[in-house]
Amino acid sequence: MKSTFKVIFYLKRNTIRKDGKMPIVARITVDGHVAQFNTKLEIQPDNWSVKMGKAIGQSSDSKKLNALLNEINASIHMNYYEVTRKHLQKFIQLKYYITDISLKEIKNIFICDFEIYLLTTAGCNANTTAKFMQFFKRIIIIARDNGLIAIDPFANYKIRWIEVTSHKRMLRRY
C-alpha cells in the first residue's frame, strides 16, 4: 500500500498575473484529506512541468524556484515528522510517567502500545498511524545503523495500511 502522505505543487491556472505568471500552490494530502496553500511563488506557465510539479529548464530562475520548492517540501515533511515526535512524547508521559526514554528500552511491546495509543487516545486513523509508525521506524533504523542499539525492535512488527477509496473517486465512476 502506498503512503497516504503526499505533497504536490501545481499552478493556479485561473489566476493569471498581468505579466502572464501564475501562482504556485502546494497541496498536502493525508489519508484523502487535502490542505493547500499559496507558496507566494510565481512562474510563466510555459516554464512549468505539470507532470514533475516543478520549473523546467536550466536558467538560474528555474533553479532558484526549484530550490525554494524543495525547501518548502522538506519543511512540510519535517513538520509532519515533528508531529510524530510530539505523539511519542505524550505517549511516554502517559504510559510511563517520564519525559524521555532510552532507545535501548524500546522493545516490540513499546511499539505495539504506541500504535494502540495513536489509534485510540490520539484519535489517528489507521493510515495516519501507519505513517507515524513509518517515521518512528526510520529513526530506530538510523539508531541501529549508527550503533546506538543492537537489535531492531521493529523486526517482528508489520506496518499495516488500509486502502483508501476517495468518496469523490467513487462518485466519478457512476
VMD Tcl script that builds the backbone (N, CA, C; Angstrom):
set m [mol new atoms 522]
animate dup $m
set s [atomselect $m all]
$s set {name element resname resid chain x y z} {
  {N N MET 1 A 0.847 -1.182 0.000}
  {CA C MET 1 A 0.000 0.000 0.000}
  {C C MET 1 A 0.888 1.239 0.000}
  {N N LYS 2 A 0.575 2.190 -0.824}
  {CA C LYS 2 A 1.342 3.421 -0.888}
  {C C LYS 2 A 1.024 4.309 0.305}
  {N N SER 3 A 1.958 5.166 0.631}
  {CA C SER 3 A 1.774 6.144 1.690}
  {C C SER 3 A 0.637 7.084 1.329}
  {N N THR 4 A -0.082 7.540 2.323}
  {CA C THR 4 A -1.171 8.460 2.064}
  {C C THR 4 A -0.761 9.891 2.368}
  {N N PHE 5 A 0.516 10.118 2.626}
  {CA C PHE 5 A 1.044 11.465 2.835}
  {C C PHE 5 A 1.726 11.902 1.549}
  {N N LYS 6 A 1.217 12.973 0.931}
  {CA C LYS 6 A 1.756 13.387 -0.355}
  {C C LYS 6 A 1.761 14.913 -0.457}
  {N N VAL 7 A 2.813 15.438 -1.044}
  {CA C VAL 7 A 2.935 16.868 -1.295}
  {C C VAL 7 A 3.142 17.066 -2.786}
  {N N ILE 8 A 2.314 17.916 -3.394}
  {CA C ILE 8 A 2.497 18.250 -4.807}
  {C C ILE 8 A 2.407 19.764 -4.970}
  {N N PHE 9 A 3.010 20.247 -6.035}
  {CA C PHE 9 A 2.933 21.654 -6.397}
  {C C PHE 9 A 2.251 21.757 -7.749}
  {N N TYR 10 A 1.376 22.762 -7.893}
  {CA C TYR 10 A 0.699 22.960 -9.168}
  {C C TYR 10 A 0.428 24.442 -9.384}
  {N N LEU 11 A 0.103 24.791 -10.612}
  {CA C LEU 11 A -0.203 26.180 -10.943}
  {C C LEU 11 A -1.676 26.459 -10.726}
  {N N LYS 12 A -1.956 27.618 -10.183}
  {CA C LYS 12 A -3.348 28.056 -10.037}
  {C C LYS 12 A -3.715 28.750 -11.347}
  {N N ARG 13 A -4.205 27.974 -12.284}
  {CA C ARG 13 A -4.388 28.422 -13.663}
  {C C ARG 13 A -5.505 29.445 -13.839}
  {N N ASN 14 A -6.416 29.543 -12.886}
  {CA C ASN 14 A -7.491 30.527 -13.026}
  {C C ASN 14 A -7.076 31.905 -12.504}
  {N N THR 15 A -5.810 32.051 -12.077}
  {CA C THR 15 A -5.279 33.330 -11.613}
  {C C THR 15 A -4.043 33.666 -12.436}
  {N N ILE 16 A -4.214 34.548 -13.379}
  {CA C ILE 16 A -3.100 34.948 -14.237}
  {C C ILE 16 A -2.740 36.394 -13.911}
  {N N ARG 17 A -1.483 36.635 -13.584}
  {CA C ARG 17 A -0.990 37.975 -13.287}
  {C C ARG 17 A -0.855 38.772 -14.587}
  {N N LYS 18 A -0.689 40.085 -14.450}
  {CA C LYS 18 A -0.554 40.955 -15.623}
  {C C LYS 18 A 0.646 40.572 -16.486}
  {N N ASP 19 A 1.702 40.063 -15.841}
  {CA C ASP 19 A 2.902 39.670 -16.588}
  {C C ASP 19 A 2.796 38.248 -17.153}
  {N N GLY 20 A 1.635 37.607 -16.997}
  {CA C GLY 20 A 1.410 36.270 -17.542}
  {C C GLY 20 A 1.776 35.135 -16.598}
  {N N LYS 21 A 2.369 35.466 -15.456}
  {CA C LYS 21 A 2.765 34.429 -14.496}
  {C C LYS 21 A 1.546 33.931 -13.718}
  {N N MET 22 A 1.692 32.717 -13.217}
  {CA C MET 22 A 0.636 32.103 -12.403}
  {C C MET 22 A 1.218 31.712 -11.055}
  {N N PRO 23 A 0.403 31.811 -9.991}
  {CA C PRO 23 A 0.904 31.417 -8.668}
  {C C PRO 23 A 1.060 29.898 -8.548}
  {N N ILE 24 A 2.040 29.493 -7.738}
  {CA C ILE 24 A 2.285 28.073 -7.479}
  {C C ILE 24 A 1.655 27.734 -6.135}
  {N N VAL 25 A 0.838 26.699 -6.128}
  {CA C VAL 25 A 0.123 26.263 -4.931}
  {C C VAL 25 A 0.692 24.923 -4.478}
  {N N ALA 26 A 0.796 24.738 -3.168}
  {CA C ALA 26 A 1.202 23.453 -2.590}
  {C C ALA 26 A -0.048 22.744 -2.095}
  {N N ARG 27 A -0.152 21.464 -2.413}
  {CA C ARG 27 A -1.272 20.648 -1.928}
  {C C ARG 27 A -0.699 19.501 -1.108}
  {N N ILE 28 A -1.199 19.376 0.123}
  {CA C ILE 28 A -0.798 18.298 1.019}
  {C C ILE 28 A -2.001 17.390 1.180}
  {N N THR 29 A -1.800 16.094 0.947}
  {CA C THR 29 A -2.878 15.125 1.109}
  {C C THR 29 A -2.448 14.087 2.140}
  {N N VAL 30 A -3.292 13.917 3.166}
  {CA C VAL 30 A -3.064 12.905 4.185}
  {C C VAL 30 A -4.351 12.114 4.329}
  {N N ASP 31 A -4.282 10.842 3.998}
  {CA C ASP 31 A -5.440 9.947 4.093}
  {C C ASP 31 A -6.681 10.507 3.393}
  {N N GLY 32 A -6.475 11.098 2.241}
  {CA C GLY 32 A -7.587 11.623 1.466}
  {C C GLY 32 A -8.027 13.021 1.867}
  {N N HIS 33 A -7.507 13.564 2.959}
  {CA C HIS 33 A -7.831 14.924 3.387}
  {C C HIS 33 A -6.825 15.873 2.749}
  {N N VAL 34 A -7.344 16.940 2.144}
  {CA C VAL 34 A -6.495 17.845 1.384}
  {C C VAL 34 A -6.398 19.199 2.078}
  {N N ALA 35 A -5.185 19.732 2.112}
  {CA C ALA 35 A -4.944 21.112 2.543}
  {C C ALA 35 A -4.049 21.730 1.484}
  {N N GLN 36 A -4.286 22.974 1.171}
  {CA C GLN 36 A -3.443 23.625 0.184}
  {C C GLN 36 A -3.182 25.057 0.593}
  {N N PHE 37 A -2.069 25.598 0.092}
  {CA C PHE 37 A -1.727 26.980 0.392}
  {C C PHE 37 A -0.918 27.566 -0.755}
  {N N ASN 38 A -0.987 28.889 -0.877}
  {CA C ASN 38 A -0.226 29.596 -1.899}
  {C C ASN 38 A 1.214 29.693 -1.423}
  {N N THR 39 A 2.142 29.300 -2.254}
  {CA C THR 39 A 3.563 29.334 -1.885}
  {C C THR 39 A 4.145 30.739 -1.992}
  {N N LYS 40 A 3.394 31.676 -2.564}
  {CA C LYS 40 A 3.861 33.047 -2.839}
  {C C LYS 40 A 4.924 33.064 -3.935}
  {N N LEU 41 A 5.008 31.978 -4.699}
  {CA C LEU 41 A 5.927 31.893 -5.823}
  {C C LEU 41 A 5.114 31.914 -7.108}
  {N N GLU 42 A 5.707 32.445 -8.171}
  {CA C GLU 42 A 5.028 32.541 -9.460}
  {C C GLU 42 A 5.949 32.075 -10.578}
  {N N ILE 43 A 5.327 31.697 -11.701}
  {CA C ILE 43 A 6.113 31.254 -12.860}
  {C C ILE 43 A 5.275 31.418 -14.123}
  {N N GLN 44 A 5.975 31.594 -15.241}
  {CA C GLN 44 A 5.306 31.567 -16.541}
  {C C GLN 44 A 4.862 30.127 -16.790}
  {N N PRO 45 A 3.632 29.905 -17.223}
  {CA C PRO 45 A 3.141 28.535 -17.424}
  {C C PRO 45 A 3.990 27.701 -18.385}
  {N N ASP 46 A 4.632 28.344 -19.368}
  {CA C ASP 46 A 5.476 27.606 -20.324}
  {C C ASP 46 A 6.730 27.040 -19.671}
  {N N ASN 47 A 7.095 27.567 -18.517}
  {CA C ASN 47 A 8.300 27.117 -17.809}
  {C C ASN 47 A 7.981 26.119 -16.695}
  {N N TRP 48 A 6.762 25.576 -16.697}
  {CA C TRP 48 A 6.315 24.685 -15.626}
  {C C TRP 48 A 6.019 23.302 -16.177}
  {N N SER 49 A 6.488 22.274 -15.473}
  {CA C SER 49 A 6.166 20.893 -15.837}
  {C C SER 49 A 5.053 20.405 -14.911}
  {N N VAL 50 A 3.892 20.177 -15.487}
  {CA C VAL 50 A 2.756 19.681 -14.702}
  {C C VAL 50 A 3.077 18.302 -14.138}
  {N N LYS 51 A 3.676 17.455 -14.957}
  {CA C LYS 51 A 3.990 16.085 -14.559}
  {C C LYS 51 A 4.971 16.039 -13.384}
  {N N MET 52 A 6.017 16.881 -13.443}
  {CA C MET 52 A 7.038 16.865 -12.393}
  {C C MET 52 A 6.713 17.813 -11.238}
  {N N GLY 53 A 5.796 18.754 -11.453}
  {CA C GLY 53 A 5.441 19.703 -10.410}
  {C C GLY 53 A 6.586 20.636 -10.051}
  {N N LYS 54 A 7.312 21.076 -11.078}
  {CA C LYS 54 A 8.422 21.993 -10.840}
  {C C LYS 54 A 8.755 22.741 -12.122}
  {N N ALA 55 A 9.654 23.740 -11.965}
  {CA C ALA 55 A 10.091 24.525 -13.102}
  {C C ALA 55 A 10.982 23.672 -14.002}
  {N N ILE 56 A 10.902 23.957 -15.306}
  {CA C ILE 56 A 11.755 23.249 -16.251}
  {C C ILE 56 A 12.787 24.219 -16.808}
  {N N GLY 57 A 13.848 23.669 -17.333}
  {CA C GLY 57 A 14.896 24.490 -17.918}
  {C C GLY 57 A 16.086 24.611 -16.987}
  {N N GLN 58 A 17.155 25.160 -17.535}
  {CA C GLN 58 A 18.407 25.277 -16.789}
  {C C GLN 58 A 18.723 26.718 -16.387}
  {N N SER 59 A 17.767 27.621 -16.532}
  {CA C SER 59 A 18.023 29.014 -16.174}
  {C C SER 59 A 18.212 29.143 -14.664}
  {N N SER 60 A 18.857 30.221 -14.263}
  {CA C SER 60 A 19.078 30.430 -12.826}
  {C C SER 60 A 17.748 30.634 -12.105}
  {N N ASP 61 A 16.764 31.261 -12.788}
  {CA C ASP 61 A 15.442 31.449 -12.176}
  {C C ASP 61 A 14.762 30.101 -11.907}
  {N N SER 62 A 14.848 29.183 -12.879}
  {CA C SER 62 A 14.253 27.850 -12.701}
  {C C SER 62 A 14.931 27.109 -11.558}
  {N N LYS 63 A 16.251 27.197 -11.504}
  {CA C LYS 63 A 16.995 26.521 -10.441}
  {C C LYS 63 A 16.646 27.102 -9.067}
  {N N LYS 64 A 16.544 28.423 -8.982}
  {CA C LYS 64 A 16.183 29.071 -7.708}
  {C C LYS 64 A 14.774 28.668 -7.276}
  {N N LEU 65 A 13.851 28.682 -8.238}
  {CA C LEU 65 A 12.466 28.325 -7.937}
  {C C LEU 65 A 12.378 26.881 -7.450}
  {N N ASN 66 A 13.050 25.964 -8.134}
  {CA C ASN 66 A 13.033 24.557 -7.717}
  {C C ASN 66 A 13.679 24.364 -6.351}
  {N N ALA 67 A 14.719 25.143 -6.070}
  {CA C ALA 67 A 15.349 25.065 -4.745}
  {C C ALA 67 A 14.369 25.521 -3.668}
  {N N LEU 68 A 13.614 26.578 -3.941}
  {CA C LEU 68 A 12.613 27.052 -2.973}
  {C C LEU 68 A 11.501 26.023 -2.782}
  {N N LEU 69 A 11.061 25.407 -3.876}
  {CA C LEU 69 A 10.031 24.365 -3.774}
  {C C LEU 69 A 10.553 23.174 -2.974}
  {N N ASN 70 A 11.817 22.807 -3.165}
  {CA C ASN 70 A 12.416 21.718 -2.382}
  {C C ASN 70 A 12.468 22.069 -0.902}
  {N N GLU 71 A 12.767 23.330 -0.590}
  {CA C GLU 71 A 12.783 23.768 0.815}
  {C C GLU 71 A 11.392 23.682 1.434}
  {N N ILE 72 A 10.388 24.115 0.686}
  {CA C ILE 72 A 9.004 24.032 1.181}
  {C C ILE 72 A 8.626 22.577 1.418}
  {N N ASN 73 A 8.953 21.712 0.461}
  {CA C ASN 73 A 8.656 20.282 0.579}
  {C C ASN 73 A 9.341 19.680 1.813}
  {N N ALA 74 A 10.614 20.003 1.989}
  {CA C ALA 74 A 11.366 19.483 3.143}
  {C C ALA 74 A 10.763 19.987 4.449}
  {N N SER 75 A 10.359 21.234 4.472}
  {CA C SER 75 A 9.760 21.818 5.673}
  {C C SER 75 A 8.439 21.125 6.025}
  {N N ILE 76 A 7.638 20.843 5.016}
  {CA C ILE 76 A 6.368 20.144 5.243}
  {C C ILE 76 A 6.630 18.760 5.825}
  {N N HIS 77 A 7.579 18.030 5.236}
  {CA C HIS 77 A 7.907 16.696 5.729}
  {C C HIS 77 A 8.482 16.760 7.148}
  {N N MET 78 A 9.322 17.753 7.414}
  {CA C MET 78 A 9.908 17.892 8.744}
  {C C MET 78 A 8.821 18.172 9.789}
  {N N ASN 79 A 7.875 19.030 9.439}
  {CA C ASN 79 A 6.781 19.324 10.369}
  {C C ASN 79 A 5.924 18.099 10.611}
  {N N TYR 80 A 5.686 17.300 9.561}
  {CA C TYR 80 A 4.907 16.076 9.724}
  {C C TYR 80 A 5.645 15.119 10.658}
  {N N TYR 81 A 6.991 15.016 10.487}
  {CA C TYR 81 A 7.760 14.183 11.414}
  {C C TYR 81 A 7.712 14.742 12.839}
  {N N GLU 82 A 7.692 16.062 13.004}
  {CA C GLU 82 A 7.628 16.701 14.326}
  {C C GLU 82 A 6.357 16.269 15.068}
  {N N VAL 83 A 5.279 16.098 14.339}
  {CA C VAL 83 A 4.031 15.622 14.952}
  {C C VAL 83 A 4.251 14.229 15.540}
  {N N THR 84 A 4.993 13.388 14.863}
  {CA C THR 84 A 5.308 12.049 15.371}
  {C C THR 84 A 6.062 12.156 16.694}
  {N N ARG 85 A 7.046 13.047 16.750}
  {CA C ARG 85 A 7.820 13.236 17.977}
  {C C ARG 85 A 6.916 13.676 19.127}
  {N N LYS 86 A 6.003 14.587 18.856}
  {CA C LYS 86 A 5.087 15.066 19.902}
  {C C LYS 86 A 4.180 13.941 20.387}
  {N N HIS 87 A 3.699 13.114 19.458}
  {CA C HIS 87 A 2.874 11.967 19.858}
  {C C HIS 87 A 3.676 11.000 20.729}
  {N N LEU 88 A 4.924 10.744 20.337}
  {CA C LEU 88 A 5.785 9.863 21.128}
  {C C LEU 88 A 5.992 10.427 22.531}
  {N N GLN 89 A 6.235 11.712 22.619}
  {CA C GLN 89 A 6.463 12.360 23.908}
  {C C GLN 89 A 5.228 12.241 24.809}
  {N N LYS 90 A 4.042 12.502 24.242}
  {CA C LYS 90 A 2.799 12.383 25.017}
  {C C LYS 90 A 2.564 10.940 25.456}
  {N N PHE 91 A 2.833 9.996 24.548}
  {CA C PHE 91 A 2.658 8.576 24.863}
  {C C PHE 91 A 3.562 8.156 26.024}
  {N N ILE 92 A 4.830 8.547 25.974}
  {CA C ILE 92 A 5.792 8.182 27.023}
  {C C ILE 92 A 5.359 8.768 28.362}
  {N N GLN 93 A 4.879 10.014 28.350}
  {CA C GLN 93 A 4.421 10.635 29.597}
  {C C GLN 93 A 3.190 9.926 30.148}
  {N N LEU 94 A 2.268 9.593 29.273}
  {CA C LEU 94 A 1.026 8.941 29.698}
  {C C LEU 94 A 1.254 7.513 30.176}
  {N N LYS 95 A 2.057 6.765 29.439}
  {CA C LYS 95 A 2.260 5.346 29.733}
  {C C LYS 95 A 3.286 5.096 30.842}
  {N N TYR 96 A 4.386 5.850 30.828}
  {CA C TYR 96 A 5.488 5.560 31.732}
  {C C TYR 96 A 5.746 6.651 32.781}
  {N N TYR 97 A 5.006 7.745 32.700}
  {CA C TYR 97 A 5.149 8.868 33.637}
  {C C TYR 97 A 6.572 9.435 33.653}
  {N N ILE 98 A 7.208 9.450 32.487}
  {CA C ILE 98 A 8.541 10.030 32.342}
  {C C ILE 98 A 8.532 10.933 31.111}
  {N N THR 99 A 9.580 11.752 30.963}
  {CA C THR 99 A 9.630 12.665 29.821}
  {C C THR 99 A 10.524 12.170 28.701}
  {N N ASP 100 A 11.321 11.145 28.963}
  {CA C ASP 100 A 12.241 10.632 27.955}
  {C C ASP 100 A 12.477 9.149 28.221}
  {N N ILE 101 A 12.884 8.438 27.183}
  {CA C ILE 101 A 13.144 7.008 27.326}
  {C C ILE 101 A 14.387 6.662 26.505}
  {N N SER 102 A 15.178 5.769 26.997}
  {CA C SER 102 A 16.373 5.336 26.290}
  {C C SER 102 A 15.979 4.502 25.074}
  {N N LEU 103 A 16.716 4.657 23.995}
  {CA C LEU 103 A 16.465 3.854 22.799}
  {C C LEU 103 A 16.561 2.362 23.099}
  {N N LYS 104 A 17.442 1.996 24.021}
  {CA C LYS 104 A 17.630 0.581 24.367}
  {C C LYS 104 A 16.413 -0.019 25.067}
  {N N GLU 105 A 15.545 0.841 25.605}
  {CA C GLU 105 A 14.345 0.366 26.294}
  {C C GLU 105 A 13.165 0.160 25.343}
  {N N ILE 106 A 13.321 0.563 24.115}
  {CA C ILE 106 A 12.228 0.413 23.149}
  {C C ILE 106 A 12.230 -1.017 22.618}
  {N N LYS 107 A 11.196 -1.717 22.966}
  {CA C LYS 107 A 11.008 -3.118 22.563}
  {C C LYS 107 A 9.761 -3.217 21.696}
  {N N ASN 108 A 9.471 -4.412 21.201}
  {CA C ASN 108 A 8.302 -4.631 20.364}
  {C C ASN 108 A 7.016 -4.240 21.087}
  {N N ILE 109 A 6.905 -4.512 22.366}
  {CA C ILE 109 A 5.688 -4.176 23.119}
  {C C ILE 109 A 5.489 -2.664 23.180}
  {N N PHE 110 A 6.583 -1.922 23.287}
  {CA C PHE 110 A 6.517 -0.461 23.280}
  {C C PHE 110 A 5.924 0.018 21.958}
  {N N ILE 111 A 6.391 -0.561 20.859}
  {CA C ILE 111 A 5.917 -0.189 19.524}
  {C C ILE 111 A 4.429 -0.497 19.376}
  {N N CYS 112 A 4.010 -1.664 19.810}
  {CA C CYS 112 A 2.595 -2.047 19.728}
  {C C CYS 112 A 1.725 -1.138 20.587}
  {N N ASP 113 A 2.204 -0.816 21.790}
  {CA C ASP 113 A 1.464 0.090 22.672}
  {C C ASP 113 A 1.364 1.488 22.078}
  {N N PHE 114 A 2.433 1.941 21.425}
  {CA C PHE 114 A 2.416 3.256 20.782}
  {C C PHE 114 A 1.399 3.272 19.641}
  {N N GLU 115 A 1.345 2.188 18.880}
  {CA C GLU 115 A 0.364 2.091 17.801}
  {C C GLU 115 A -1.061 2.174 18.360}
  {N N ILE 116 A -1.325 1.456 19.436}
  {CA C ILE 116 A -2.652 1.487 20.063}
  {C C ILE 116 A -2.973 2.888 20.581}
  {N N TYR 117 A -1.972 3.553 21.166}
  {CA C TYR 117 A -2.146 4.925 21.647}
  {C C TYR 117 A -2.555 5.837 20.484}
  {N N LEU 118 A -1.867 5.724 19.360}
  {CA C LEU 118 A -2.178 6.572 18.212}
  {C C LEU 118 A -3.600 6.332 17.710}
  {N N LEU 119 A -4.001 5.061 17.660}
  {CA C LEU 119 A -5.327 4.714 17.156}
  {C C LEU 119 A -6.452 5.099 18.115}
  {N N THR 120 A -6.166 5.095 19.410}
  {CA C THR 120 A -7.219 5.345 20.397}
  {C C THR 120 A -7.114 6.747 21.003}
  {N N THR 121 A -6.189 6.925 21.897}
  {CA C THR 121 A -6.061 8.184 22.627}
  {C C THR 121 A -5.801 9.367 21.705}
  {N N ALA 122 A -4.895 9.220 20.747}
  {CA C ALA 122 A -4.554 10.313 19.839}
  {C C ALA 122 A -5.611 10.504 18.747}
  {N N GLY 123 A -6.456 9.500 18.540}
  {CA C GLY 123 A -7.546 9.605 17.569}
  {C C GLY 123 A -7.115 9.592 16.110}
  {N N CYS 124 A -5.965 8.997 15.827}
  {CA C CYS 124 A -5.486 8.921 14.442}
  {C C CYS 124 A -6.174 7.774 13.714}
  {N N ASN 125 A -6.392 7.932 12.424}
  {CA C ASN 125 A -6.941 6.798 11.683}
  {C C ASN 125 A -5.811 5.826 11.349}
  {N N ALA 126 A -6.157 4.725 10.749}
  {CA C ALA 126 A -5.186 3.645 10.538}
  {C C ALA 126 A -3.999 4.059 9.670}
  {N N ASN 127 A -4.242 4.778 8.584}
  {CA C ASN 127 A -3.139 5.137 7.696}
  {C C ASN 127 A -2.267 6.252 8.267}
  {N N THR 128 A -2.860 7.169 9.003}
  {CA C THR 128 A -2.058 8.194 9.679}
  {C C THR 128 A -1.181 7.522 10.721}
  {N N THR 129 A -1.734 6.582 11.450}
  {CA C THR 129 A -0.959 5.811 12.423}
  {C C THR 129 A 0.186 5.087 11.732}
  {N N ALA 130 A -0.100 4.462 10.600}
  {CA C ALA 130 A 0.941 3.748 9.854}
  {C C ALA 130 A 2.056 4.703 9.426}
  {N N LYS 131 A 1.693 5.901 9.014}
  {CA C LYS 131 A 2.707 6.867 8.591}
  {C C LYS 131 A 3.572 7.287 9.777}
  {N N PHE 132 A 2.959 7.521 10.943}
  {CA C PHE 132 A 3.733 7.864 12.138}
  {C C PHE 132 A 4.660 6.711 12.525}
  {N N MET 133 A 4.168 5.498 12.397}
  {CA C MET 133 A 4.998 4.331 12.723}
  {C C MET 133 A 6.164 4.221 11.732}
  {N N GLN 134 A 5.926 4.599 10.490}
  {CA C GLN 134 A 6.982 4.584 9.480}
  {C C GLN 134 A 8.091 5.583 9.853}
  {N N PHE 135 A 7.702 6.786 10.291}
  {CA C PHE 135 A 8.685 7.781 10.720}
  {C C PHE 135 A 9.468 7.277 11.933}
  {N N PHE 136 A 8.761 6.693 12.885}
  {CA C PHE 136 A 9.393 6.175 14.096}
  {C C PHE 136 A 10.380 5.063 13.733}
  {N N LYS 137 A 9.969 4.178 12.841}
  {CA C LYS 137 A 10.842 3.079 12.416}
  {C C LYS 137 A 12.109 3.624 11.757}
  {N N ARG 138 A 11.955 4.679 10.964}
  {CA C ARG 138 A 13.116 5.275 10.299}
  {C C ARG 138 A 14.142 5.755 11.330}
  {N N ILE 139 A 13.681 6.355 12.417}
  {CA C ILE 139 A 14.582 6.824 13.480}
  {C C ILE 139 A 15.272 5.637 14.145}
  {N N ILE 140 A 14.522 4.587 14.409}
  {CA C ILE 140 A 15.089 3.390 15.043}
  {C C ILE 140 A 16.155 2.761 14.136}
  {N N ILE 141 A 15.896 2.702 12.849}
  {CA C ILE 141 A 16.871 2.131 11.911}
  {C C ILE 141 A 18.144 2.982 11.876}
  {N N ILE 142 A 17.997 4.291 11.901}
  {CA C ILE 142 A 19.165 5.180 11.948}
  {C C ILE 142 A 19.972 4.916 13.219}
  {N N ALA 143 A 19.274 4.766 14.343}
  {CA C ALA 143 A 19.951 4.480 15.614}
  {C C ALA 143 A 20.700 3.157 15.543}
  {N N ARG 144 A 20.070 2.140 14.957}
  {CA C ARG 144 A 20.723 0.834 14.817}
  {C C ARG 144 A 21.946 0.917 13.907}
  {N N ASP 145 A 21.775 1.602 12.783}
  {CA C ASP 145 A 22.871 1.727 11.826}
  {C C ASP 145 A 24.059 2.506 12.390}
  {N N ASN 146 A 23.792 3.365 13.363}
  {CA C ASN 146 A 24.860 4.146 14.000}
  {C C ASN 146 A 25.377 3.506 15.286}
  {N N GLY 147 A 24.951 2.275 15.559}
  {CA C GLY 147 A 25.460 1.542 16.706}
  {C C GLY 147 A 24.878 1.942 18.050}
  {N N LEU 148 A 23.800 2.720 18.045}
  {CA C LEU 148 A 23.189 3.147 19.309}
  {C C LEU 148 A 22.352 2.038 19.938}
  {N N ILE 149 A 21.829 1.144 19.095}
  {CA C ILE 149 A 21.117 -0.044 19.573}
  {C C ILE 149 A 21.580 -1.231 18.740}
  {N N ALA 150 A 21.496 -2.403 19.329}
  {CA C ALA 150 A 21.980 -3.598 18.633}
  {C C ALA 150 A 20.870 -4.325 17.880}
  {N N ILE 151 A 19.661 -4.290 18.422}
  {CA C ILE 151 A 18.556 -5.058 17.856}
  {C C ILE 151 A 17.449 -4.120 17.404}
  {N N ASP 152 A 16.885 -4.401 16.246}
  {CA C ASP 152 A 15.786 -3.607 15.705}
  {C C ASP 152 A 14.473 -4.071 16.340}
  {N N PRO 153 A 13.840 -3.233 17.191}
  {CA C PRO 153 A 12.571 -3.637 17.806}
  {C C PRO 153 A 11.418 -3.733 16.801}
  {N N PHE 154 A 11.616 -3.216 15.600}
  {CA C PHE 154 A 10.598 -3.300 14.557}
  {C C PHE 154 A 10.700 -4.598 13.751}
  {N N ALA 155 A 11.670 -5.454 14.090}
  {CA C ALA 155 A 11.924 -6.664 13.307}
  {C C ALA 155 A 10.672 -7.542 13.154}
  {N N ASN 156 A 9.865 -7.663 14.189}
  {CA C ASN 156 A 8.666 -8.501 14.133}
  {C C ASN 156 A 7.381 -7.689 14.075}
  {N N TYR 157 A 7.497 -6.452 13.668}
  {CA C TYR 157 A 6.343 -5.553 13.590}
  {C C TYR 157 A 6.055 -5.241 12.131}
  {N N LYS 158 A 4.795 -5.307 11.753}
  {CA C LYS 158 A 4.398 -5.006 10.372}
  {C C LYS 158 A 3.520 -3.762 10.377}
  {N N ILE 159 A 3.932 -2.787 9.584}
  {CA C ILE 159 A 3.123 -1.574 9.432}
  {C C ILE 159 A 1.957 -1.914 8.510}
  {N N ARG 160 A 0.753 -1.636 8.978}
  {CA C ARG 160 A -0.455 -2.004 8.247}
  {C C ARG 160 A -1.106 -0.777 7.605}
  {N N TRP 161 A -1.374 -0.888 6.311}
  {CA C TRP 161 A -2.038 0.172 5.557}
  {C C TRP 161 A -3.424 -0.295 5.163}
  {N N ILE 162 A -4.352 0.619 5.102}
  {CA C ILE 162 A -5.712 0.318 4.655}
  {C C ILE 162 A -5.952 1.101 3.376}
  {N N GLU 163 A -6.467 0.430 2.361}
  {CA C GLU 163 A -6.728 1.104 1.092}
  {C C GLU 163 A -7.804 2.157 1.292}
  {N N VAL 164 A -7.498 3.366 0.815}
  {CA C VAL 164 A -8.428 4.481 0.936}
  {C C VAL 164 A -9.057 4.726 -0.416}
  {N N THR 165 A -10.379 4.695 -0.459}
  {CA C THR 165 A -11.100 4.994 -1.679}
  {C C THR 165 A -11.813 6.311 -1.447}
  {N N SER 166 A -11.406 7.304 -2.189}
  {CA C SER 166 A -11.986 8.630 -2.051}
  {C C SER 166 A -13.449 8.602 -2.457}
  {N N HIS 167 A -14.286 9.279 -1.682}
  {CA C HIS 167 A -15.714 9.376 -1.988}
  {C C HIS 167 A -15.905 10.027 -3.356}
  {N N LYS 168 A -15.092 11.043 -3.667}
  {CA C LYS 168 A -15.204 11.714 -4.959}
  {C C LYS 168 A -14.875 10.763 -6.095}
  {N N ARG 169 A -13.845 9.923 -5.903}
  {CA C ARG 169 A -13.488 8.974 -6.956}
  {C C ARG 169 A -14.614 7.968 -7.168}
  {N N MET 170 A -15.244 7.578 -6.074}
  {CA C MET 170 A -16.352 6.620 -6.173}
  {C C MET 170 A -17.495 7.251 -6.970}
  {N N LEU 171 A -17.773 8.538 -6.726}
  {CA C LEU 171 A -18.861 9.189 -7.426}
  {C C LEU 171 A -18.597 9.315 -8.924}
  {N N ARG 172 A -17.327 9.541 -9.290}
  {CA C ARG 172 A -16.965 9.692 -10.690}
  {C C ARG 172 A -17.167 8.397 -11.486}
  {N N ARG 173 A -17.106 7.289 -10.810}
  {CA C ARG 173 A -17.255 6.000 -11.504}
  {C C ARG 173 A -18.686 5.780 -11.992}
  {N N TYR 174 A -19.638 6.406 -11.332}
  {CA C TYR 174 A -21.046 6.122 -11.649}
  {C C TYR 174 A -21.689 7.163 -12.510}
}
mol reanalyze $m
mol bondsrecalc $m
mol representation Tube
mol addrep $m
